[in-house]
Amino acid sequence: MKGLEIKDLPFSLRAIVASDHVMGESKQDILLKSADAIEELVAAVPKWISVEERLPHYLDHVLCVNKYGIQMVGYLTDYKEGGFRCESGMDSCDYITHWMPLPVPPKEVLPNGEV
């Protein structure tokens, strides 16, 4: 983001109430940058995607939910009567209606499980 870190957003918004300028920036500049940061945050929030709209890539692990509201992490496999199936290890779940990508793992965790 340009000029204002998201983590600094609450401080900056509170500071403009008390002053005309905050750290050399005008209230208007801070408000505009804050609006940009809020739009960036809203865009980053994961949203449920209907299996009718699109499917995840083959074998990508995703969060799935079925028509009964049961959620699980797995990958969509084949189309069964009434919907897709989500599988993960020994568990499976039929009638998947929606899915969403999983968040990116923390930087401290390496792909092979080492910390």
N, CA, C and O atoms as a DFTB+ gen file, in Angstrom:
460 C
 N C O
     1  1       0.840      -1.176       0.000
     2  2       0.000       0.000       0.000
     3  2       0.883       1.237       0.000
     4  3       1.995       1.214       0.528
     5  1       0.395       2.298      -0.583
     6  2       1.197       3.502      -0.780
     7  2       1.175       4.394       0.458
     8  3       0.145       5.001       0.749
     9  1       2.288       4.491       1.196
    10  2       2.456       5.501       2.220
    11  2       1.850       5.228       3.584
    12  3       2.260       5.872       4.550
    13  1       0.919       4.333       3.720
    14  2       0.292       4.071       5.013
    15  2       0.128       2.569       5.166
    16  3      -0.568       1.929       4.378
    17  1       0.769       2.013       6.182
    18  2       0.650       0.585       6.439
    19  2      -0.695       0.307       7.098
    20  3      -1.184       1.113       7.889
    21  1      -1.284      -0.825       6.772
    22  2      -2.584      -1.181       7.328
    23  2      -2.521      -1.208       8.853
    24  3      -3.472      -0.797       9.519
    25  1      -1.410      -1.689       9.411
    26  2      -1.287      -1.765      10.867
    27  2      -1.302      -0.379      11.517
    28  3      -1.640      -0.252      12.694
    29  1      -0.934       0.669      10.751
    30  2      -0.922       2.037      11.273
    31  2      -2.256       2.755      11.097
    32  3      -2.424       3.875      11.578
    33  1      -3.194       2.125      10.420
    34  2      -4.474       2.754      10.106
    35  2      -5.248       3.224      11.338
    36  3      -5.678       4.378      11.350
    37  1      -5.454       2.409      12.370
    38  2      -6.208       2.896      13.539
    39  2      -5.565       4.111      14.201
    40  3      -6.261       5.069      14.541
    41  1      -4.241       4.084      14.388
    42  2      -3.552       5.217      15.004
    43  2      -3.742       6.483      14.170
    44  3      -4.058       7.543      14.710
    45  1      -3.551       6.374      12.866
    46  2      -3.660       7.538      11.991
    47  2      -5.064       8.124      11.989
    48  3      -5.231       9.343      12.017
    49  1      -6.061       7.270      11.957
    50  2      -7.442       7.770      11.964
    51  2      -7.774       8.470      13.286
    52  3      -8.447       9.501      13.297
    53  1      -7.299       7.903      14.394
    54  2      -7.551       8.550      15.684
    55  2      -6.780       9.868      15.810
    56  3      -7.267      10.823      16.414
    57  1      -5.585       9.909      15.238
    58  2      -4.748      11.099      15.351
    59  2      -5.312      12.279      14.565
    60  3      -5.106      13.425      14.966
    61  1      -6.009      12.038      13.471
    62  2      -6.519      13.170      12.689
    63  2      -7.617      13.928      13.420
    64  3      -7.898      15.082      13.096
    65  1      -8.231      13.295      14.390
    66  2      -9.255      13.972      15.182
    67  2      -8.629      15.099      16.004
    68  3      -9.266      16.129      16.227
    69  1      -7.396      14.912      16.452
    70  2      -6.758      15.853      17.356
    71  2      -5.869      16.892      16.675
    72  3      -5.409      17.823      17.336
    73  1      -5.619      16.759      15.386
    74  2      -4.636      17.638      14.758
    75  2      -4.973      17.884      13.289
    76  3      -5.698      17.108      12.667
    77  1      -4.433      18.978      12.745
    78  2      -4.598      19.254      11.327
    79  2      -3.640      18.426      10.478
    80  3      -3.952      18.077       9.339
    81  1      -2.484      18.117      11.033
    82  2      -1.489      17.331      10.325
    83  2      -0.984      16.220      11.244
    84  3      -0.835      16.420      12.449
    85  1      -0.729      15.083      10.681
    86  2      -0.188      13.961      11.430
    87  2       1.051      13.478      10.689
    88  3       0.977      13.059       9.534
    89  1       2.169      13.542      11.360
    90  2       3.443      13.106      10.782
    91  2       3.644      13.700       9.391
    92  3       4.061      12.998       8.470
    93  1       3.349      14.993       9.235
    94  2       3.594      15.693       7.986
    95  2       2.551      15.473       6.907
    96  3       2.727      15.944       5.783
    97  1       1.467      14.769       7.215
    98  2       0.428      14.531       6.208
    99  2      -0.862      15.228       6.622
   100  3      -1.170      15.329       7.810
   101  1      -1.599      15.701       5.650
   102  2      -2.864      16.368       5.934
   103  2      -3.942      15.330       6.269
   104  3      -3.805      14.148       5.954
   105  1      -5.007      15.793       6.910
   106  2      -6.131      14.913       7.228
   107  2      -6.694      14.281       5.958
   108  3      -7.020      13.095       5.929
   109  1      -6.800      15.092       4.916
   110  2      -7.358      14.595       3.655
   111  2      -6.502      13.454       3.094
   112  3      -7.035      12.439       2.646
   113  1      -5.172      13.623       3.119
   114  2      -4.283      12.572       2.615
   115  2      -4.437      11.284       3.425
   116  3      -4.490      10.190       2.862
   117  1      -4.509      11.422       4.741
   118  2      -4.650      10.243       5.596
   119  2      -5.989       9.567       5.355
   120  3      -6.057       8.340       5.299
   121  1      -7.055      10.347       5.210
   122  2      -8.365       9.754       4.951
   123  2      -8.396       9.027       3.611
   124  3      -8.967       7.941       3.508
   125  1      -7.795       9.609       2.599
   126  2      -7.759       8.957       1.286
   127  2      -6.947       7.660       1.339
   128  3      -7.356       6.645       0.774
   129  1      -5.801       7.697       2.017
   130  2      -4.988       6.492       2.151
   131  2      -5.706       5.442       3.006
   132  3      -5.577       4.242       2.763
   133  1      -6.456       5.899       3.999
   134  2      -7.224       4.980       4.840
   135  2      -8.312       4.303       4.025
   136  3      -8.542       3.103       4.174
   137  1      -8.983       5.061       3.164
   138  2     -10.020       4.482       2.300
   139  2      -9.406       3.419       1.387
   140  3     -10.004       2.364       1.176
   141  1      -8.209       3.691       0.841
   142  2      -7.519       2.708       0.005
   143  2      -7.201       1.441       0.807
   144  3      -7.372       0.329       0.308
   145  1      -6.740       1.612       2.052
   146  2      -6.398       0.468       2.898
   147  2      -7.630      -0.362       3.218
   148  3      -7.563      -1.591       3.223
   149  1      -8.752       0.291       3.484
   150  2      -9.992      -0.428       3.781
   151  2     -10.438      -1.218       2.557
   152  3     -10.850      -2.371       2.685
   153  1     -10.363      -0.616       1.371
   154  2     -10.720      -1.339       0.148
   155  2      -9.820      -2.556      -0.050
   156  3     -10.284      -3.614      -0.477
   157  1      -8.539      -2.406       0.259
   158  2      -7.592      -3.515       0.140
   159  2      -7.951      -4.650       1.107
   160  3      -7.896      -5.823       0.740
   161  1      -8.318      -4.296       2.335
   162  2      -8.716      -5.311       3.313
   163  2      -9.979      -6.036       2.896
   164  3     -10.058      -7.260       3.001
   165  1     -10.969      -5.291       2.422
   166  2     -12.232      -5.897       1.991
   167  2     -11.981      -6.872       0.838
   168  3     -12.559      -7.959       0.806
   169  1     -11.131      -6.489      -0.097
   170  2     -10.829      -7.354      -1.238
   171  2     -10.093      -8.625      -0.811
   172  3     -10.183      -9.649      -1.489
   173  1      -9.365      -8.565       0.310
   174  2      -8.579      -9.711       0.767
   175  2      -9.392     -10.736       1.547
   176  3      -8.920     -11.850       1.772
   177  1     -10.604     -10.379       1.964
   178  2     -11.429     -11.302       2.748
   179  2     -11.934     -12.416       1.826
   180  3     -12.558     -12.136       0.802
   181  1     -11.666     -13.680       2.184
   182  2     -12.131     -14.778       1.337
   183  2     -13.655     -14.828       1.280
   184  3     -14.337     -14.499       2.250
   185  1     -14.168     -15.240       0.141
   186  2     -15.615     -15.360      -0.046
   187  2     -15.937     -16.752      -0.561
   188  3     -15.145     -17.351      -1.289
   189  1     -17.104     -17.269      -0.181
   190  2     -17.545     -18.567      -0.677
   191  2     -17.771     -18.489      -2.172
   192  3     -18.337     -17.517      -2.671
   193  1     -17.327     -19.516      -2.889
   194  2     -17.496     -19.608      -4.338
   195  2     -18.382     -20.810      -4.627
   196  3     -18.097     -21.917      -4.172
   197  1     -19.436     -20.602      -5.367
   198  2     -20.349     -21.686      -5.726
   199  2     -19.667     -22.636      -6.708
   200  3     -18.920     -22.199      -7.583
   201  1     -19.928     -23.945      -6.561
   202  2     -19.376     -24.908      -7.520
   203  2     -20.013     -24.713      -8.893
   204  3     -19.474     -25.171      -9.901
   205  1     -21.152     -24.040      -8.933
   206  2     -21.773     -23.736     -10.223
   207  2     -21.055     -22.581     -10.922
   208  3     -21.067     -22.489     -12.150
   209  1     -20.430     -21.701     -10.134
   210  2     -19.689     -20.567     -10.691
   211  2     -18.344     -21.017     -11.251
   212  3     -18.017     -20.738     -12.404
   213  1     -17.568     -21.716     -10.421
   214  2     -16.278     -22.266     -10.859
   215  2     -15.784     -23.261      -9.829
   216  3     -16.270     -23.301      -8.699
   217  1     -14.812     -24.063     -10.235
   218  2     -14.240     -25.089      -9.373
   219  2     -12.778     -24.753      -9.073
   220  3     -12.123     -24.059      -9.851
   221  1     -12.270     -25.250      -7.937
   222  2     -10.846     -25.038      -7.654
   223  2      -9.994     -25.865      -8.619
   224  3     -10.496     -26.765      -9.292
   225  1      -8.712     -25.547      -8.674
   226  2      -7.800     -26.326      -9.507
   227  2      -7.722     -27.758      -8.976
   228  3      -7.933     -28.002      -7.788
   229  1      -7.426     -28.671      -9.841
   230  2      -7.340     -30.086      -9.513
   231  2      -6.403     -30.324      -8.326
   232  3      -5.247     -29.903      -8.348
   233  1      -6.899     -30.988      -7.312
   234  2      -6.194     -31.377      -6.087
   235  2      -5.748     -30.210      -5.209
   236  3      -4.975     -30.426      -4.275
   237  1      -6.199     -28.994      -5.467
   238  2      -5.942     -27.880      -4.547
   239  2      -6.793     -28.064      -3.296
   240  3      -8.004     -28.262      -3.391
   241  1      -6.169     -27.999      -2.133
   242  2      -6.914     -28.096      -0.885
   243  2      -7.666     -26.796      -0.640
   244  3      -7.106     -25.706      -0.752
   245  1      -8.939     -26.930      -0.306
   246  2      -9.823     -25.787      -0.088
   247  2     -10.737     -26.085       1.094
   248  3     -10.832     -27.225       1.547
   249  1     -11.403     -25.054       1.585
   250  2     -12.454     -25.224       2.579
   251  2     -13.741     -25.465       1.811
   252  3     -14.115     -24.662       0.956
   253  1     -14.423     -26.565       2.110
   254  2     -15.652     -26.944       1.410
   255  2     -16.825     -26.897       2.375
   256  3     -16.653     -27.078       3.581
   257  1     -18.013     -26.655       1.846
   258  2     -19.235     -26.756       2.646
   259  2     -20.287     -27.452       1.780
   260  3     -20.385     -27.203       0.579
   261  1     -21.071     -28.331       2.417
   262  2     -22.095     -29.034       1.646
   263  2     -23.485     -28.459       1.919
   264  3     -23.635     -27.505       2.681
   265  1     -24.489     -29.050       1.290
   266  2     -25.847     -28.512       1.396
   267  2     -26.422     -28.640       2.797
   268  3     -27.467     -28.056       3.085
   269  1     -25.770     -29.387       3.671
   270  2     -26.215     -29.519       5.060
   271  2     -25.447     -28.599       6.000
   272  3     -25.709     -28.588       7.203
   273  1     -24.505     -27.829       5.470
   274  2     -23.714     -26.910       6.293
   275  2     -22.469     -27.527       6.890
   276  3     -21.782     -26.878       7.679
   277  1     -22.159     -28.760       6.538
   278  2     -20.952     -29.417       7.053
   279  2     -19.742     -28.874       6.293
   280  3     -19.739     -28.817       5.063
   281  1     -18.713     -28.476       7.047
   282  2     -17.503     -27.916       6.453
   283  2     -16.333     -28.866       6.663
   284  3     -16.260     -29.564       7.674
   285  1     -15.433     -28.883       5.711
   286  2     -14.201     -29.653       5.857
   287  2     -13.149     -29.103       4.917
   288  3     -13.464     -28.461       3.915
   289  1     -11.895     -29.360       5.251
   290  2     -10.793     -29.010       4.366
   291  2     -10.467     -30.244       3.545
   292  3     -10.317     -31.341       4.082
   293  1     -10.363     -30.056       2.271
   294  2     -10.048     -31.173       1.392
   295  2      -9.914     -30.680      -0.029
   296  3      -9.658     -29.500      -0.269
   297  1     -10.088     -31.587      -0.968
   298  2     -10.043     -31.217      -2.380
   299  2     -11.264     -31.821      -3.058
   300  3     -11.701     -32.919      -2.715
   301  1     -11.806     -31.093      -4.021
   302  2     -12.968     -31.591      -4.745
   303  2     -12.522     -32.705      -5.679
   304  3     -11.520     -32.592      -6.385
   305  1     -13.287     -33.772      -5.661
   306  2     -12.937     -34.893      -6.532
   307  2     -13.966     -34.988      -7.646
   308  3     -14.014     -34.135      -8.531
   309  1     -14.754     -35.985      -7.602
   310  2     -15.674     -36.229      -8.703
   311  2     -17.076     -35.691      -8.427
   312  3     -17.442     -35.392      -7.290
   313  1     -17.831     -35.581      -9.490
   314  2     -19.218     -35.140      -9.383
   315  2     -20.067     -36.353      -9.038
   316  3     -20.055     -37.354      -9.755
   317  1     -20.798     -36.260      -7.945
   318  2     -21.731     -37.318      -7.541
   319  2     -23.135     -36.801      -7.772
   320  3     -23.331     -35.616      -8.040
   321  1     -24.093     -37.668      -7.670
   322  2     -25.482     -37.239      -7.815
   323  2     -25.764     -36.103      -6.844
   324  3     -25.619     -36.269      -5.633
   325  1     -26.163     -34.963      -7.360
   326  2     -26.525     -33.842      -6.515
   327  2     -25.391     -32.904      -6.149
   328  3     -25.635     -31.899      -5.482
   329  1     -24.166     -33.188      -6.553
   330  2     -23.091     -32.250      -6.243
   331  2     -21.732     -32.901      -6.224
   332  3     -21.586     -34.090      -6.507
   333  1     -20.735     -32.100      -5.884
   334  2     -19.361     -32.577      -5.847
   335  2     -19.057     -33.234      -4.515
   336  3     -19.794     -33.077      -3.542
   337  1     -17.968     -33.965      -4.489
   338  2     -17.486     -34.650      -3.292
   339  2     -16.176     -33.987      -2.887
   340  3     -15.360     -33.626      -3.734
   341  1     -15.988     -33.831      -1.576
   342  2     -14.749     -33.287      -1.030
   343  2     -14.086     -34.392      -0.225
   344  3     -14.729     -35.018       0.618
   345  1     -12.806     -34.637      -0.479
   346  2     -12.088     -35.703       0.221
   347  2     -10.829     -35.150       0.873
   348  3     -10.197     -34.221       0.368
   349  1     -10.480     -35.753       2.019
   350  2      -9.266     -35.384       2.723
   351  2      -8.839     -36.560       3.582
   352  3      -9.454     -36.828       4.614
   353  1      -7.804     -37.258       3.174
   354  2      -7.361     -38.416       3.936
   355  2      -8.441     -39.474       4.003
   356  3      -8.847     -40.018       2.976
   357  1      -8.914     -39.774       5.218
   358  2      -9.924     -40.804       5.392
   359  2     -11.347     -40.254       5.343
   360  3     -12.295     -41.033       5.242
   361  1     -11.524     -38.947       5.411
   362  2     -12.852     -38.355       5.429
   363  2     -13.289     -37.930       4.033
   364  3     -12.471     -37.621       3.167
   365  1     -14.601     -37.925       3.844
   366  2     -15.147     -37.384       2.601
   367  2     -16.500     -36.772       2.915
   368  3     -17.114     -37.075       3.937
   369  1     -16.947     -35.921       2.035
   370  2     -18.202     -35.206       2.239
   371  2     -18.855     -35.013       0.871
   372  3     -18.226     -34.502      -0.056
   373  1     -20.105     -35.420       0.752
   374  2     -20.837     -35.303      -0.509
   375  2     -21.655     -34.022      -0.550
   376  3     -21.801     -33.324       0.454
   377  1     -22.178     -33.733      -1.716
   378  2     -23.102     -32.609      -1.965
   379  2     -22.458     -31.249      -1.672
   380  3     -23.095     -30.369      -1.094
   381  1     -21.187     -31.080      -2.075
   382  2     -20.494     -29.801      -1.891
   383  2     -21.163     -28.752      -2.763
   384  3     -21.371     -28.958      -3.959
   385  1     -21.496     -27.624      -2.147
   386  2     -22.144     -26.534      -2.884
   387  2     -21.225     -25.327      -3.055
   388  3     -21.343     -24.594      -4.037
   389  1     -20.304     -25.114      -2.099
   390  2     -19.428     -23.937      -2.119
   391  2     -18.047     -24.318      -1.608
   392  3     -17.874     -25.325      -0.922
   393  1     -17.087     -23.506      -1.952
   394  2     -15.700     -23.696      -1.502
   395  2     -15.022     -22.339      -1.433
   396  3     -15.513     -21.360      -1.996
   397  1     -13.886     -22.285      -0.739
   398  2     -13.050     -21.079      -0.720
   399  2     -11.602     -21.491      -0.521
   400  3     -11.322     -22.513       0.106
   401  1     -10.672     -20.687      -1.059
   402  2      -9.254     -21.004      -0.891
   403  2      -8.856     -20.955       0.584
   404  3      -9.445     -20.220       1.377
   405  1      -7.859     -21.741       0.931
   406  2      -7.297     -21.690       2.283
   407  2      -6.350     -20.502       2.381
   408  3      -5.779     -20.081       1.374
   409  1      -6.177     -19.958       3.583
   410  2      -5.201     -18.873       3.733
   411  2      -3.792     -19.396       3.505
   412  3      -3.541     -20.598       3.597
   413  1      -2.884     -18.492       3.208
   414  2      -1.474     -18.834       3.033
   415  2      -0.908     -19.206       4.397
   416  3      -1.171     -18.507       5.376
   417  1      -0.130     -20.299       4.490
   418  2       0.458     -20.676       5.788
   419  2       1.396     -19.589       6.305
   420  3       1.906     -18.789       5.521
   421  1       1.629     -19.552       7.620
   422  2       2.555     -18.559       8.186
   423  2       3.951     -18.721       7.576
   424  3       4.354     -19.823       7.203
   425  1       4.669     -17.620       7.483
   426  2       6.015     -17.643       6.894
   427  2       6.967     -18.506       7.714
   428  3       7.947     -19.028       7.182
   429  1       6.683     -18.658       9.016
   430  2       7.574     -19.428       9.891
   431  2       7.492     -20.918       9.623
   432  3       8.372     -21.667      10.048
   433  1       6.441     -21.375       8.916
   434  2       6.262     -22.806       8.675
   435  2       6.782     -23.150       7.277
   436  3       6.370     -22.554       6.282
   437  1       7.680     -24.107       7.226
   438  2       8.249     -24.520       5.953
   439  2       7.397     -25.636       5.351
   440  3       6.694     -26.328       6.086
   441  1       7.441     -25.825       4.037
   442  2       6.608     -26.833       3.380
   443  2       6.777     -28.244       3.918
   444  3       5.815     -29.012       3.899
   445  1       7.958     -28.619       4.396
   446  2       8.173     -29.995       4.879
   447  2       7.820     -30.151       6.362
   448  3       8.104     -31.196       6.949
   449  1       7.212     -29.141       6.973
   450  2       6.759     -29.236       8.346
   451  2       7.740     -28.719       9.378
   452  3       7.409     -28.659      10.563
   453  1       8.939     -28.345       8.959
   454  2       9.914     -27.795       9.911
   455  2       9.508     -26.395      10.322
   456  3       8.899     -25.657       9.548
   457  1       9.853     -26.036      11.551
   458  2       9.554     -24.691      12.042
   459  2      10.822     -23.922      12.230
   460  3      10.786     -22.762      12.640
